[in-house]
Amino acid sequence: MKQSEIFRENAENCAQLAEAASDGPAFQRYKRMEAAWRALADEQDWLDGEISPERMPPARDDKGSSSARSGRSRSG
């Protein structure tokens, strides 16, 4: 099994946990984790040569905003 497939399974697990979450903050936390696993899977596909950089979706920050892949920094 490819590493990116494992990452996508983790994303799906997070999606299921989000749907079962008992409150809003837990739901949002699992949805952010799901998005992070999916982004990691896409990145792994790119590293493995499965997709070209042009086909990669834009990176998203914690609030869902697009950010440049290169030059991203965490401030604060």
PDB file of N, CA, C and O in Angstrom:
ATOM      1  N   MET A   1       0.844  -1.178   0.000  1.00  0.00           N
ATOM      2  CA  MET A   1       0.000   0.000   0.000  1.00  0.00           C
ATOM      3  C   MET A   1       0.892   1.244   0.000  1.00  0.00           C
ATOM      4  O   MET A   1       1.880   1.323   0.730  1.00  0.00           O
ATOM      5  N   LYS A   2       0.520   2.197  -0.826  1.00  0.00           N
ATOM      6  CA  LYS A   2       1.293   3.438  -0.903  1.00  0.00           C
ATOM      7  C   LYS A   2       1.083   4.276   0.353  1.00  0.00           C
ATOM      8  O   LYS A   2       0.033   4.221   0.993  1.00  0.00           O
ATOM      9  N   GLN A   3       2.099   5.043   0.683  1.00  0.00           N
ATOM     10  CA  GLN A   3       2.028   5.914   1.858  1.00  0.00           C
ATOM     11  C   GLN A   3       0.863   6.896   1.741  1.00  0.00           C
ATOM     12  O   GLN A   3       0.177   7.163   2.728  1.00  0.00           O
ATOM     13  N   SER A   4       0.637   7.436   0.541  1.00  0.00           N
ATOM     14  CA  SER A   4      -0.447   8.405   0.375  1.00  0.00           C
ATOM     15  C   SER A   4      -1.814   7.753   0.626  1.00  0.00           C
ATOM     16  O   SER A   4      -2.735   8.422   1.094  1.00  0.00           O
ATOM     17  N   GLU A   5      -1.954   6.475   0.324  1.00  0.00           N
ATOM     18  CA  GLU A   5      -3.212   5.779   0.605  1.00  0.00           C
ATOM     19  C   GLU A   5      -3.448   5.658   2.113  1.00  0.00           C
ATOM     20  O   GLU A   5      -4.577   5.788   2.586  1.00  0.00           O
ATOM     21  N   ILE A   6      -2.380   5.410   2.852  1.00  0.00           N
ATOM     22  CA  ILE A   6      -2.484   5.348   4.310  1.00  0.00           C
ATOM     23  C   ILE A   6      -2.917   6.709   4.851  1.00  0.00           C
ATOM     24  O   ILE A   6      -3.767   6.794   5.736  1.00  0.00           O
ATOM     25  N   PHE A   7      -2.317   7.781   4.304  1.00  0.00           N
ATOM     26  CA  PHE A   7      -2.693   9.125   4.735  1.00  0.00           C
ATOM     27  C   PHE A   7      -4.167   9.403   4.442  1.00  0.00           C
ATOM     28  O   PHE A   7      -4.857  10.019   5.255  1.00  0.00           O
ATOM     29  N   ARG A   8      -4.649   8.949   3.286  1.00  0.00           N
ATOM     30  CA  ARG A   8      -6.060   9.167   2.943  1.00  0.00           C
ATOM     31  C   ARG A   8      -6.986   8.341   3.844  1.00  0.00           C
ATOM     32  O   ARG A   8      -8.092   8.781   4.159  1.00  0.00           O
ATOM     33  N   GLU A   9      -6.552   7.177   4.251  1.00  0.00           N
ATOM     34  CA  GLU A   9      -7.341   6.400   5.221  1.00  0.00           C
ATOM     35  C   GLU A   9      -7.419   7.142   6.546  1.00  0.00           C
ATOM     36  O   GLU A   9      -8.474   7.171   7.180  1.00  0.00           O
ATOM     37  N   ASN A  10      -6.312   7.739   6.971  1.00  0.00           N
ATOM     38  CA  ASN A  10      -6.320   8.533   8.200  1.00  0.00           C
ATOM     39  C   ASN A  10      -7.288   9.714   8.061  1.00  0.00           C
ATOM     40  O   ASN A  10      -8.011  10.043   9.001  1.00  0.00           O
ATOM     41  N   ALA A  11      -7.297  10.344   6.889  1.00  0.00           N
ATOM     42  CA  ALA A  11      -8.216  11.456   6.644  1.00  0.00           C
ATOM     43  C   ALA A  11      -9.659  10.991   6.748  1.00  0.00           C
ATOM     44  O   ALA A  11     -10.495  11.684   7.330  1.00  0.00           O
ATOM     45  N   GLU A  12      -9.957   9.837   6.197  1.00  0.00           N
ATOM     46  CA  GLU A  12     -11.310   9.316   6.258  1.00  0.00           C
ATOM     47  C   GLU A  12     -11.708   8.994   7.696  1.00  0.00           C
ATOM     48  O   GLU A  12     -12.852   9.221   8.088  1.00  0.00           O
ATOM     49  N   ASN A  13     -10.769   8.465   8.486  1.00  0.00           N
ATOM     50  CA  ASN A  13     -11.047   8.216   9.904  1.00  0.00           C
ATOM     51  C   ASN A  13     -11.381   9.520  10.626  1.00  0.00           C
ATOM     52  O   ASN A  13     -12.294   9.561  11.451  1.00  0.00           O
ATOM     53  N   CYS A  14     -10.643  10.579  10.315  1.00  0.00           N
ATOM     54  CA  CYS A  14     -10.911  11.877  10.937  1.00  0.00           C
ATOM     55  C   CYS A  14     -12.279  12.402  10.517  1.00  0.00           C
ATOM     56  O   CYS A  14     -12.988  12.996  11.329  1.00  0.00           O
ATOM     57  N   ALA A  15     -12.657  12.190   9.263  1.00  0.00           N
ATOM     58  CA  ALA A  15     -13.976  12.623   8.788  1.00  0.00           C
ATOM     59  C   ALA A  15     -15.071  11.902   9.566  1.00  0.00           C
ATOM     60  O   ALA A  15     -16.068  12.517   9.946  1.00  0.00           O
ATOM     61  N   GLN A  16     -14.895  10.607   9.806  1.00  0.00           N
ATOM     62  CA  GLN A  16     -15.876   9.848  10.570  1.00  0.00           C
ATOM     63  C   GLN A  16     -15.938  10.325  12.021  1.00  0.00           C
ATOM     64  O   GLN A  16     -17.019  10.423  12.603  1.00  0.00           O
ATOM     65  N   LEU A  17     -14.777  10.620  12.598  1.00  0.00           N
ATOM     66  CA  LEU A  17     -14.750  11.138  13.966  1.00  0.00           C
ATOM     67  C   LEU A  17     -15.431  12.499  14.047  1.00  0.00           C
ATOM     68  O   LEU A  17     -16.107  12.801  15.030  1.00  0.00           O
ATOM     69  N   ALA A  18     -15.252  13.325  13.011  1.00  0.00           N
ATOM     70  CA  ALA A  18     -15.897  14.640  12.989  1.00  0.00           C
ATOM     71  C   ALA A  18     -17.409  14.490  12.988  1.00  0.00           C
ATOM     72  O   ALA A  18     -18.107  15.210  13.701  1.00  0.00           O
ATOM     73  N   GLU A  19     -17.912  13.565  12.196  1.00  0.00           N
ATOM     74  CA  GLU A  19     -19.358  13.365  12.130  1.00  0.00           C
ATOM     75  C   GLU A  19     -19.925  12.859  13.455  1.00  0.00           C
ATOM     76  O   GLU A  19     -21.086  13.111  13.775  1.00  0.00           O
ATOM     77  N   ALA A  20     -19.107  12.149  14.218  1.00  0.00           N
ATOM     78  CA  ALA A  20     -19.553  11.618  15.503  1.00  0.00           C
ATOM     79  C   ALA A  20     -19.250  12.563  16.670  1.00  0.00           C
ATOM     80  O   ALA A  20     -19.598  12.270  17.814  1.00  0.00           O
ATOM     81  N   ALA A  21     -18.611  13.679  16.384  1.00  0.00           N
ATOM     82  CA  ALA A  21     -18.210  14.607  17.453  1.00  0.00           C
ATOM     83  C   ALA A  21     -19.427  15.147  18.194  1.00  0.00           C
ATOM     84  O   ALA A  21     -20.477  15.394  17.599  1.00  0.00           O
ATOM     85  N   SER A  22     -19.268  15.322  19.487  1.00  0.00           N
ATOM     86  CA  SER A  22     -20.385  15.762  20.324  1.00  0.00           C
ATOM     87  C   SER A  22     -20.506  17.280  20.419  1.00  0.00           C
ATOM     88  O   SER A  22     -21.526  17.788  20.884  1.00  0.00           O
ATOM     89  N   ASP A  23     -19.474  18.011  19.983  1.00  0.00           N
ATOM     90  CA  ASP A  23     -19.558  19.470  20.051  1.00  0.00           C
ATOM     91  C   ASP A  23     -18.814  20.114  18.879  1.00  0.00           C
ATOM     92  O   ASP A  23     -18.052  19.460  18.167  1.00  0.00           O
ATOM     93  N   GLY A  24     -19.056  21.397  18.705  1.00  0.00           N
ATOM     94  CA  GLY A  24     -18.473  22.143  17.589  1.00  0.00           C
ATOM     95  C   GLY A  24     -16.956  22.170  17.574  1.00  0.00           C
ATOM     96  O   GLY A  24     -16.359  21.927  16.526  1.00  0.00           O
ATOM     97  N   PRO A  25     -16.302  22.461  18.713  1.00  0.00           N
ATOM     98  CA  PRO A  25     -14.838  22.492  18.694  1.00  0.00           C
ATOM     99  C   PRO A  25     -14.217  21.145  18.297  1.00  0.00           C
ATOM    100  O   PRO A  25     -13.231  21.113  17.560  1.00  0.00           O
ATOM    101  N   ALA A  26     -14.779  20.053  18.775  1.00  0.00           N
ATOM    102  CA  ALA A  26     -14.248  18.734  18.409  1.00  0.00           C
ATOM    103  C   ALA A  26     -14.454  18.484  16.922  1.00  0.00           C
ATOM    104  O   ALA A  26     -13.562  17.972  16.247  1.00  0.00           O
ATOM    105  N   PHE A  27     -15.631  18.846  16.407  1.00  0.00           N
ATOM    106  CA  PHE A  27     -15.912  18.695  14.978  1.00  0.00           C
ATOM    107  C   PHE A  27     -14.872  19.459  14.151  1.00  0.00           C
ATOM    108  O   PHE A  27     -14.298  18.916  13.208  1.00  0.00           O
ATOM    109  N   GLN A  28     -14.639  20.719  14.515  1.00  0.00           N
ATOM    110  CA  GLN A  28     -13.681  21.541  13.770  1.00  0.00           C
ATOM    111  C   GLN A  28     -12.268  20.969  13.853  1.00  0.00           C
ATOM    112  O   GLN A  28     -11.527  20.991  12.870  1.00  0.00           O
ATOM    113  N   ARG A  29     -11.898  20.462  15.015  1.00  0.00           N
ATOM    114  CA  ARG A  29     -10.562  19.879  15.193  1.00  0.00           C
ATOM    115  C   ARG A  29     -10.376  18.678  14.268  1.00  0.00           C
ATOM    116  O   ARG A  29      -9.344  18.555  13.607  1.00  0.00           O
ATOM    117  N   TYR A  30     -11.373  17.791  14.220  1.00  0.00           N
ATOM    118  CA  TYR A  30     -11.270  16.624  13.351  1.00  0.00           C
ATOM    119  C   TYR A  30     -11.281  17.019  11.872  1.00  0.00           C
ATOM    120  O   TYR A  30     -10.596  16.392  11.063  1.00  0.00           O
ATOM    121  N   LYS A  31     -12.041  18.038  11.514  1.00  0.00           N
ATOM    122  CA  LYS A  31     -12.064  18.489  10.117  1.00  0.00           C
ATOM    123  C   LYS A  31     -10.706  19.073   9.723  1.00  0.00           C
ATOM    124  O   LYS A  31     -10.252  18.870   8.597  1.00  0.00           O
ATOM    125  N   ARG A  32     -10.054  19.797  10.638  1.00  0.00           N
ATOM    126  CA  ARG A  32      -8.709  20.316  10.352  1.00  0.00           C
ATOM    127  C   ARG A  32      -7.713  19.170  10.202  1.00  0.00           C
ATOM    128  O   ARG A  32      -6.839  19.205   9.336  1.00  0.00           O
ATOM    129  N   MET A  33      -7.854  18.155  11.052  1.00  0.00           N
ATOM    130  CA  MET A  33      -6.970  16.986  10.951  1.00  0.00           C
ATOM    131  C   MET A  33      -7.204  16.266   9.626  1.00  0.00           C
ATOM    132  O   MET A  33      -6.255  15.829   8.974  1.00  0.00           O
ATOM    133  N   GLU A  34      -8.466  16.144   9.234  1.00  0.00           N
ATOM    134  CA  GLU A  34      -8.780  15.509   7.950  1.00  0.00           C
ATOM    135  C   GLU A  34      -8.117  16.264   6.801  1.00  0.00           C
ATOM    136  O   GLU A  34      -7.494  15.655   5.931  1.00  0.00           O
ATOM    137  N   ALA A  35      -8.249  17.579   6.799  1.00  0.00           N
ATOM    138  CA  ALA A  35      -7.649  18.392   5.736  1.00  0.00           C
ATOM    139  C   ALA A  35      -6.129  18.246   5.724  1.00  0.00           C
ATOM    140  O   ALA A  35      -5.511  18.190   4.661  1.00  0.00           O
ATOM    141  N   ALA A  36      -5.534  18.185   6.908  1.00  0.00           N
ATOM    142  CA  ALA A  36      -4.075  18.043   6.990  1.00  0.00           C
ATOM    143  C   ALA A  36      -3.627  16.697   6.425  1.00  0.00           C
ATOM    144  O   ALA A  36      -2.635  16.633   5.699  1.00  0.00           O
ATOM    145  N   TRP A  37      -4.349  15.617   6.752  1.00  0.00           N
ATOM    146  CA  TRP A  37      -3.995  14.295   6.213  1.00  0.00           C
ATOM    147  C   TRP A  37      -4.144  14.272   4.689  1.00  0.00           C
ATOM    148  O   TRP A  37      -3.314  13.687   3.992  1.00  0.00           O
ATOM    149  N   ARG A  38      -5.204  14.911   4.169  1.00  0.00           N
ATOM    150  CA  ARG A  38      -5.395  14.942   2.712  1.00  0.00           C
ATOM    151  C   ARG A  38      -4.289  15.740   2.028  1.00  0.00           C
ATOM    152  O   ARG A  38      -3.802  15.351   0.966  1.00  0.00           O
ATOM    153  N   ALA A  39      -3.894  16.857   2.639  1.00  0.00           N
ATOM    154  CA  ALA A  39      -2.799  17.650   2.083  1.00  0.00           C
ATOM    155  C   ALA A  39      -1.495  16.857   2.102  1.00  0.00           C
ATOM    156  O   ALA A  39      -0.712  16.913   1.154  1.00  0.00           O
ATOM    157  N   LEU A  40      -1.270  16.127   3.176  1.00  0.00           N
ATOM    158  CA  LEU A  40      -0.074  15.297   3.276  1.00  0.00           C
ATOM    159  C   LEU A  40      -0.089  14.199   2.211  1.00  0.00           C
ATOM    160  O   LEU A  40       0.949  13.891   1.625  1.00  0.00           O
ATOM    161  N   ALA A  41      -1.252  13.612   1.960  1.00  0.00           N
ATOM    162  CA  ALA A  41      -1.365  12.587   0.916  1.00  0.00           C
ATOM    163  C   ALA A  41      -1.058  13.168  -0.455  1.00  0.00           C
ATOM    164  O   ALA A  41      -0.351  12.548  -1.249  1.00  0.00           O
ATOM    165  N   ASP A  42      -1.586  14.360  -0.739  1.00  0.00           N
ATOM    166  CA  ASP A  42      -1.297  15.011  -2.022  1.00  0.00           C
ATOM    167  C   ASP A  42       0.194  15.299  -2.160  1.00  0.00           C
ATOM    168  O   ASP A  42       0.781  15.094  -3.223  1.00  0.00           O
ATOM    169  N   GLU A  43       0.797  15.774  -1.077  1.00  0.00           N
ATOM    170  CA  GLU A  43       2.231  16.064  -1.086  1.00  0.00           C
ATOM    171  C   GLU A  43       3.035  14.787  -1.336  1.00  0.00           C
ATOM    172  O   GLU A  43       4.010  14.795  -2.087  1.00  0.00           O
ATOM    173  N   GLN A  44       2.616  13.693  -0.700  1.00  0.00           N
ATOM    174  CA  GLN A  44       3.319  12.419  -0.891  1.00  0.00           C
ATOM    175  C   GLN A  44       3.188  11.933  -2.331  1.00  0.00           C
ATOM    176  O   GLN A  44       4.152  11.427  -2.904  1.00  0.00           O
ATOM    177  N   ASP A  45       1.991  12.086  -2.922  1.00  0.00           N
ATOM    178  CA  ASP A  45       1.819  11.726  -4.333  1.00  0.00           C
ATOM    179  C   ASP A  45       2.775  12.522  -5.203  1.00  0.00           C
ATOM    180  O   ASP A  45       3.367  11.982  -6.138  1.00  0.00           O
ATOM    181  N   TRP A  46       2.929  13.809  -4.896  1.00  0.00           N
ATOM    182  CA  TRP A  46       3.848  14.651  -5.665  1.00  0.00           C
ATOM    183  C   TRP A  46       5.282  14.162  -5.479  1.00  0.00           C
ATOM    184  O   TRP A  46       6.030  14.056  -6.451  1.00  0.00           O
ATOM    185  N   LEU A  47       5.669  13.862  -4.241  1.00  0.00           N
ATOM    186  CA  LEU A  47       7.025  13.383  -3.979  1.00  0.00           C
ATOM    187  C   LEU A  47       7.298  12.059  -4.688  1.00  0.00           C
ATOM    188  O   LEU A  47       8.419  11.796  -5.123  1.00  0.00           O
ATOM    189  N   ASP A  48       6.262  11.231  -4.799  1.00  0.00           N
ATOM    190  CA  ASP A  48       6.397   9.938  -5.464  1.00  0.00           C
ATOM    191  C   ASP A  48       6.309  10.049  -6.984  1.00  0.00           C
ATOM    192  O   ASP A  48       6.450   9.047  -7.685  1.00  0.00           O
ATOM    193  N   GLY A  49       6.077  11.252  -7.498  1.00  0.00           N
ATOM    194  CA  GLY A  49       5.992  11.450  -8.940  1.00  0.00           C
ATOM    195  C   GLY A  49       4.645  11.069  -9.521  1.00  0.00           C
ATOM    196  O   GLY A  49       4.512  10.920 -10.736  1.00  0.00           O
ATOM    197  N   GLU A  50       3.643  10.910  -8.664  1.00  0.00           N
ATOM    198  CA  GLU A  50       2.312  10.525  -9.127  1.00  0.00           C
ATOM    199  C   GLU A  50       1.568  11.688  -9.779  1.00  0.00           C
ATOM    200  O   GLU A  50       0.809  11.486 -10.728  1.00  0.00           O
ATOM    201  N   ILE A  51       1.780  12.897  -9.277  1.00  0.00           N
ATOM    202  CA  ILE A  51       1.133  14.080  -9.845  1.00  0.00           C
ATOM    203  C   ILE A  51       2.177  15.168 -10.044  1.00  0.00           C
ATOM    204  O   ILE A  51       3.202  15.194  -9.363  1.00  0.00           O
ATOM    205  N   SER A  52       1.905  16.058 -10.980  1.00  0.00           N
ATOM    206  CA  SER A  52       2.825  17.158 -11.223  1.00  0.00           C
ATOM    207  C   SER A  52       2.496  18.312 -10.284  1.00  0.00           C
ATOM    208  O   SER A  52       1.371  18.394  -9.791  1.00  0.00           O
ATOM    209  N   PRO A  53       3.448  19.204 -10.024  1.00  0.00           N
ATOM    210  CA  PRO A  53       3.189  20.326  -9.119  1.00  0.00           C
ATOM    211  C   PRO A  53       2.018  21.190  -9.582  1.00  0.00           C
ATOM    212  O   PRO A  53       1.325  21.773  -8.748  1.00  0.00           O
ATOM    213  N   GLU A  54       1.780  21.286 -10.891  1.00  0.00           N
ATOM    214  CA  GLU A  54       0.693  22.107 -11.400  1.00  0.00           C
ATOM    215  C   GLU A  54      -0.672  21.550 -10.993  1.00  0.00           C
ATOM    216  O   GLU A  54      -1.637  22.306 -10.883  1.00  0.00           O
ATOM    217  N   ARG A  55      -0.765  20.238 -10.769  1.00  0.00           N
ATOM    218  CA  ARG A  55      -2.038  19.606 -10.425  1.00  0.00           C
ATOM    219  C   ARG A  55      -2.301  19.589  -8.929  1.00  0.00           C
ATOM    220  O   ARG A  55      -3.381  19.181  -8.502  1.00  0.00           O
ATOM    221  N   MET A  56      -1.339  20.022  -8.125  1.00  0.00           N
ATOM    222  CA  MET A  56      -1.523  20.005  -6.683  1.00  0.00           C
ATOM    223  C   MET A  56      -2.489  21.111  -6.268  1.00  0.00           C
ATOM    224  O   MET A  56      -2.390  22.235  -6.761  1.00  0.00           O
ATOM    225  N   PRO A  57      -3.414  20.807  -5.371  1.00  0.00           N
ATOM    226  CA  PRO A  57      -4.313  21.851  -4.884  1.00  0.00           C
ATOM    227  C   PRO A  57      -3.542  22.848  -4.041  1.00  0.00           C
ATOM    228  O   PRO A  57      -2.499  22.506  -3.484  1.00  0.00           O
ATOM    229  N   PRO A  58      -4.035  24.082  -3.936  1.00  0.00           N
ATOM    230  CA  PRO A  58      -3.327  25.077  -3.122  1.00  0.00           C
ATOM    231  C   PRO A  58      -3.335  24.694  -1.659  1.00  0.00           C
ATOM    232  O   PRO A  58      -4.293  24.102  -1.161  1.00  0.00           O
ATOM    233  N   ALA A  59      -2.257  25.037  -0.977  1.00  0.00           N
ATOM    234  CA  ALA A  59      -2.165  24.757   0.458  1.00  0.00           C
ATOM    235  C   ALA A  59      -3.142  25.653   1.197  1.00  0.00           C
ATOM    236  O   ALA A  59      -3.436  26.764   0.756  1.00  0.00           O
ATOM    237  N   ARG A  60      -3.641  25.167   2.318  1.00  0.00           N
ATOM    238  CA  ARG A  60      -4.598  25.917   3.139  1.00  0.00           C
ATOM    239  C   ARG A  60      -4.040  26.057   4.549  1.00  0.00           C
ATOM    240  O   ARG A  60      -3.366  25.163   5.061  1.00  0.00           O
ATOM    241  N   ASP A  61      -4.337  27.199   5.163  1.00  0.00           N
ATOM    242  CA  ASP A  61      -3.937  27.352   6.557  1.00  0.00           C
ATOM    243  C   ASP A  61      -5.047  26.833   7.461  1.00  0.00           C
ATOM    244  O   ASP A  61      -6.028  26.274   6.969  1.00  0.00           O
ATOM    245  N   ASP A  62      -4.913  27.007   8.762  1.00  0.00           N
ATOM    246  CA  ASP A  62      -5.884  26.474   9.728  1.00  0.00           C
ATOM    247  C   ASP A  62      -7.294  27.011   9.521  1.00  0.00           C
ATOM    248  O   ASP A  62      -8.269  26.360   9.894  1.00  0.00           O
ATOM    249  N   LYS A  63      -7.405  28.192   8.930  1.00  0.00           N
ATOM    250  CA  LYS A  63      -8.710  28.809   8.746  1.00  0.00           C
ATOM    251  C   LYS A  63      -9.262  28.573   7.347  1.00  0.00           C
ATOM    252  O   LYS A  63     -10.319  29.103   7.006  1.00  0.00           O
ATOM    253  N   GLY A  64      -8.560  27.780   6.526  1.00  0.00           N
ATOM    254  CA  GLY A  64      -9.044  27.456   5.193  1.00  0.00           C
ATOM    255  C   GLY A  64      -8.621  28.425   4.118  1.00  0.00           C
ATOM    256  O   GLY A  64      -9.082  28.319   2.981  1.00  0.00           O
ATOM    257  N   SER A  65      -7.745  29.380   4.445  1.00  0.00           N
ATOM    258  CA  SER A  65      -7.281  30.344   3.455  1.00  0.00           C
ATOM    259  C   SER A  65      -6.110  29.780   2.672  1.00  0.00           C
ATOM    260  O   SER A  65      -5.291  29.033   3.207  1.00  0.00           O
ATOM    261  N   SER A  66      -6.040  30.143   1.402  1.00  0.00           N
ATOM    262  CA  SER A  66      -4.919  29.701   0.585  1.00  0.00           C
ATOM    263  C   SER A  66      -3.649  30.403   1.034  1.00  0.00           C
ATOM    264  O   SER A  66      -3.672  31.558   1.459  1.00  0.00           O
ATOM    265  N   SER A  67      -2.548  29.684   0.933  1.00  0.00           N
ATOM    266  CA  SER A  67      -1.244  30.278   1.186  1.00  0.00           C
ATOM    267  C   SER A  67      -0.268  29.716   0.178  1.00  0.00           C
ATOM    268  O   SER A  67      -0.454  28.612  -0.334  1.00  0.00           O
ATOM    269  N   ALA A  68       0.769  30.475  -0.106  1.00  0.00           N
ATOM    270  CA  ALA A  68       1.761  30.022  -1.070  1.00  0.00           C
ATOM    271  C   ALA A  68       2.502  28.823  -0.504  1.00  0.00           C
ATOM    272  O   ALA A  68       2.814  28.787   0.687  1.00  0.00           O
ATOM    273  N   ARG A  69       2.786  27.831  -1.358  1.00  0.00           N
ATOM    274  CA  ARG A  69       3.510  26.645  -0.892  1.00  0.00           C
ATOM    275  C   ARG A  69       4.922  27.007  -0.472  1.00  0.00           C
ATOM    276  O   ARG A  69       5.396  26.567   0.576  1.00  0.00           O
ATOM    277  N   SER A  70       5.586  27.796  -1.275  1.00  0.00           N
ATOM    278  CA  SER A  70       6.935  28.203  -0.888  1.00  0.00           C
ATOM    279  C   SER A  70       6.839  29.500  -0.116  1.00  0.00           C
ATOM    280  O   SER A  70       6.030  30.369  -0.441  1.00  0.00           O
ATOM    281  N   GLY A  71       7.647  29.627   0.883  1.00  0.00           N
ATOM    282  CA  GLY A  71       7.650  30.855   1.647  1.00  0.00           C
ATOM    283  C   GLY A  71       6.617  30.893   2.758  1.00  0.00           C
ATOM    284  O   GLY A  71       6.429  31.928   3.399  1.00  0.00           O
ATOM    285  N   ARG A  72       5.942  29.767   2.992  1.00  0.00           N
ATOM    286  CA  ARG A  72       5.011  29.734   4.116  1.00  0.00           C
ATOM    287  C   ARG A  72       5.802  29.825   5.406  1.00  0.00           C
ATOM    288  O   ARG A  72       6.854  29.202   5.550  1.00  0.00           O
ATOM    289  N   SER A  73       5.301  30.583   6.315  1.00  0.00           N
ATOM    290  CA  SER A  73       5.957  30.637   7.621  1.00  0.00           C
ATOM    291  C   SER A  73       4.904  30.736   8.694  1.00  0.00           C
ATOM    292  O   SER A  73       3.792  31.211   8.460  1.00  0.00           O
ATOM    293  N   ARG A  74       5.259  30.293   9.841  1.00  0.00           N
ATOM    294  CA  ARG A  74       4.340  30.388  10.982  1.00  0.00           C
ATOM    295  C   ARG A  74       4.802  31.545  11.836  1.00  0.00           C
ATOM    296  O   ARG A  74       5.903  31.523  12.386  1.00  0.00           O
ATOM    297  N   SER A  75       3.978  32.536  11.945  1.00  0.00           N
ATOM    298  CA  SER A  75       4.323  33.675  12.764  1.00  0.00           C
ATOM    299  C   SER A  75       3.440  33.696  14.002  1.00  0.00           C
ATOM    300  O   SER A  75       2.322  33.181  13.985  1.00  0.00           O
ATOM    301  N   GLY A  76       3.933  34.277  15.046  1.00  0.00           N
ATOM    302  CA  GLY A  76       3.087  34.447  16.207  1.00  0.00           C
ATOM    303  C   GLY A  76       3.507  33.599  17.294  1.00  0.00           C
ATOM    304  O   GLY A  76       2.897  33.617  18.363  1.00  0.00           O
TER     305      GLY A  76
END
